[in-house]
Structure formats: structure tokens, C-alpha cells
Amino acid sequence: MQKPTNSPFSIFNSQLITFIRKEFYHVFRDSKTLLMLFGLPIIMITLFGFALTNEIKNSRIVICDNAKDKASQRIITQLEASKYFEIEKTLWSHTQIEDAFRSGRIKLVVVFPANFYYELMHLKKAQIQILADASDPNTATTLTSYVSTIVSDYQKELMQDNKFPYQIIPVTRMLYNPELKGATNFVPGVISLVLMLICVMMTSVSIVREKEKGTMEILLVSPMNPFLVIIAKAVPYFILSLINLTVILVMSVYLLDLPLNGNIGLLYFESSLFIITALSLGLLISNSTDSQQTAMLISLMGMLIPTMLFTGFLYPLENMPLPLRIIANIVPSKWYYIIVKSIMIKGLGFSAIWKESLILCFMTFFLLMVSVRKFKIRLE
Amino acid sequence: MDVFLNNIRKTYNKGSIIAVDDVSFGVERGELFGLIGPDGAGKTSIFRMLTTLLLPDSGNGSVTGFDIVKDYKKIRNTVGYMPGKFSLYQDLSVEENLTFFATIFNTTVKANYDLIKDIYIQIEPFKNRRAGNLSGGMKQKLALCCALIHRPTVLFLDEPTTGVDTVSRKEFWEMLKRLKQEGITILVSTPYMDEATLCERIALMQNGKILSVDTPNNITGQYQSALYAIKATDMSGLLKELRNNELIKSCYSFGEYHHISLKGENADNHSKLIASLERNGHSEIECKKIDATIEDCFINLMENKTTS
């Protein structure tokens, strides 16, 4: 046998690098994998993004103008001018409003109290009630904020002629969903969903493919350390996932006008942690299955559904029964979702998310231990 | 002994399927050894145990002095293995596959190029082609190159010629002979009996058991009864009649002839048989005495096993 001339360290490296390069060949030469890898996130972001904007245009809102004075008329004209609303003016009682919400015909109701202008002028303070159907939280939040903006514009208008500030206080009530799930929630959700799906599915399928095609037999009967095989499998998908994350972030900031309030370095650091969690899960699946189809099915069914249900971006976790809330705790994307929201939307630092990060660390450690123990150095 | 198996037994499905049943044999250093037997005989299981991919249920074995259970890492460092299924990366080119396996085995293509040169120059014109687009024969050549690239001391080839055309099969055996001269011990398995004579020694296998281990010449030489090849116009009718004839010890179709062996050593039996066949309306009967092939011996051994 030919004795290696290089030092063991460089041999270790060249084996790994060659293997990683081979993995990249697999990815870039398979159009289906490429489509999955980069098509899926782009499609999801675009779908979510445009579904959202379509929803808000021409929403039917009802205005109950009990005041019918100068101030209320002015605000109503502004609302009518907006392209987002289709206005219906009636005088409804609260029960009528309730019924209209239940039938789903209207999205939002603005109620002006009687003596609106009078109170504003004399008490320097008036209330306006905004009721929104928050069973569709994204729409409700967006519509409410539009109305509030229009109201505060009017407030500024008044301020110009008077030194004393007039205060119009929009009293907002979110019906059916008091937790106030915002429109910005879905991007962190999509990020966790996409990373979860791609990392788990791609790693599990790529290792199982070696078993199915018989190349694992040759790799096992070689001097290469089996754990090096695992590392070499994980590295390309780790890099590709980070690229994916960048694509999603760029799209959501520039296409969907989402804020990126927190530290981007921290976001990437936490994302790397989550990607490693997902990769370990993929390894575990690949060590427990023998065919690409089974691996694909387990990844899809086992990851997609819990991620959608228990992450909290489609269905608020707070409204779930206790057993489901407990189950949600073992879904890694739940914790990552909280982290991304805290960094991206709230702009918080590491001190606010260290608990979630620690949970992800423990999960990764546990998954890695189990998959290493389950890794077969033989065929059975 | 370079490769050595002692009372190896292997079962699947918790013992319900016996794949290898009490098998023992040894292979000398530099020998070209063949495992011959039909599908399901247990050839692949033996190869996988020798290459440390499977653990035997009982028995022990060694490859170049290393125990197949305990020293699996050392065996994996030294042997070359070519599985029965084409197991290279179909989406990588010929050259990429070769370089990949060279690196995995801690070596370079350049370092051992002289060993694979004769084989590699045949596929070199296609070195940029994806392995998946190669013909069956070329795939085998590439797989052999990849299995040889680290200059293994023992080479395991599991059914290397299955699904390969006749010309490529012939070439493949030529290559094996050349490799033997390099001092590499070669274990090869094949379901084709005609390839048995190309090995130095063979083990005939059936249902997980070894029927015989010897040189091909010794095995054919041990065939005891006289063997005839017989042909007539109505071949299927002839076979049916021969089976019911009391002079016949065994009979089976073999290419364009039926091979028969007669009971007893009486020379009259032969002419008696021809006469009775002619009486029963068979025409253009051609019957000649032949030397036994490996396949005849295999069938003979198999029948002895079932009757005993």
C-alpha cells in the first residue's frame, strides 16, 4: 500500500476538502436540488408578501359617525381618499357591529363619539374607537395602523394653528385575537420554516442517497473516518443555508419593506446555531432510514407540519390548549422564531435571547449525541 | 494464507434466513480465487463479512492477518472493494471519481498510476464524461480503477462481470490476470460458470454452503460418470423422454444439447439408449461423449447434496 507522504493533518484536510467539493458538485449538478434550495424560499417569501398586500387593498371598513361634525368629516374624507379602504357610512349599534364582524363582511369599524369636535376643542382631548377583526391578525394590525396614521395626521394639521396640543386618542380593540400578531411576523416564520426544511431534508437525503446508491459501502471500506463523512456532508448545506438566509433577508428588507432593527451579526450567529440544530436532526433521520423516499417523507411530514403549527407564526401559540403548548417546546423552530423576532423586529440584543439560545444549544447537543450513537460503521 | 474464513455463519431476519452456512476456506497470497454460484448462494454476504461491512453470527476470519471483527479499521485501510452494484458517483465525471477515491484513500492518482494505467487508458478518452453516461463495460473499468487506486493488498470484486457484454467480460479477466502479476490477491465472485476456469482456484457455492473448493481442473477431473451431449430434432420431447428413461442417471438441457450421464459403467447402455430413442420416433440423433465442464460438476454436486 502506498504510504501517504504528507503529514496526517494535511491528509485529514485534503480528504475533507475533496469530500466537500464533491458535495457541492452533487448540489450544483442536480437541477431539482437547486430548485428546492433556492426556489422554495423565494417562492414562499413572494407568496406571503403578495398575499399580504392584496389582502389590504380595498378592505371594507365601516364608519359610525355619531358626531357628524367638522373634525369627524375631515378624518372620514382622508380615509375615503386612501386606496386601502372601501368606506361604508352607517350608524350601528354595538350588536350590529358584532354581527357584521361575525359574518366576515367587514374588517374594521371606526366609531366617532358624539361631540367629537366639541370635546377636542374644549377638553383638548377626544377618543375615537377602532375595532378590528383580528382573527386575521396581519390584516387587522395593518389596517389599524393605517387608520391611526390618518388620525394622527389630522392631529398634526390641527396643531399647526394652535399652540396647545389637541389629543385624539385612538382606542384600539383587537377582537378575537388580543395578542396582536403583527404583519411582520411572517418573515421570521418563513426564515425558520425554510431553514428547517432545507437543512433537515437536504442532509438526510444526501446521506441516505449514499446508502441507496451503494457508494456508502465503498466509503465505509476506506480509511476515511465516518465522522469526517458526516462533517463533509453538513458543511455544504450549512454554507448554502446561510446564503439562503441572506436571500430571504434581502428580499424582505427591499421587497417587503421589513425592518431589520437588531444586530445583523447576532442574527447570523443565532441562525448558524439553528442551522446546526436542523443539520443534526437531518443526520438523525438519515441514520435511521435506508431510502431517499423515506427520508424525504419523514423530513417533510415530520418537519413541515410541526414547524407550521408550533412555531407560532401561522397560529398563535397562546391560543392553543396546554398539551399543544407543551409539545411546541420541543420544536426547535419555535425558539428560533422568538430569537429572530427579537433581533429583527424588536431590535433586542443577546441578553434578551440567551435563554432561547441555550435551549437550542442543548437540543443540538442532544441530537448530535443520538445521531453519533446511531451512526452505523457497518451495513446493518 | 492472505484471506481465511473458519466456520463462518451468517443469518438475516433474526435467524430466519440463512445466508452463509458454516463456510471455511483460505486464499493464498497472490492467488486469483473465484466464488462461483447462482444468485442467493451467499457470495455477497461472504464478501461483505471479509470487507468488515457485516459481522458474522459465528466463526472467525482474517484478511492479511487482521481479524475481520476486531481489526476492521486496519482491513479497511488495506483492501480494495468493488461492490456488485455500480457504486461510483454517477453525476461526477470519470476523472473526478478517480481523484475523489484516490484522496479518500490518502493517495494520489499519480502515485499509483502505473497500476491502473493499462485499464485507465481505455476510458481516458471519456474522462470528462459523467460516470452515469458510461456503458456497462466502461463503468466496470472505472470502478476497478477506483478500487485499485490505493494499491490494495487484497482486492474483492463482487460479481464484476454481471450485466457486462461478452467482449468486455473477456477483457476484464485479462486485466485481472495482469493484476495478479503485480502480487495482488484477488477474490472474485461470479454466477457465470464458464468464468470459473479463468480462476486459479474456485469455491462452488449453493444456498450458503460450499460444495467444493479446488482448482477448476481438479473439480472437472473428479467428475465420475461418463457424460454425453445429445441432440435430436424434437429437443423438448427428447428431454421429457430422457427423464423417464431408466438408463439415465441425470439429464438437463445445456445450450443446444442435453447433457446426460448414464447409470452403471456398462458400455452397452449407450447403444441401448440410442436404440430405444430411435424406436420412439426421434430422428437425427447426435450423441457424443464429452468432458465435464464446471457447470456439469456444479449440477452433479448439487444433485448429490439433495439426494444424500
Interface residues (C-beta under 8 A of the other chain):
Chain A: M1 Q2 P4 I11 S14 Q15 T18 F19 K22 Y25 H26 R29 D30 K213 G214 T215 E217 I218 L219 L220 V221 S222 P223 M224 I377 R378 L379 E380
Chain B: R48 T51 T52 L53 L54 L55 Y72 R76 N77 T78 V79 Y81 P83 K85 F86 S87 L88 Y89 Q90 D91 L92 E96 T99 F100 F101 T103 I104 F105 N106 T107 A111 N112 C146 A147 H150 R151 P152 T153
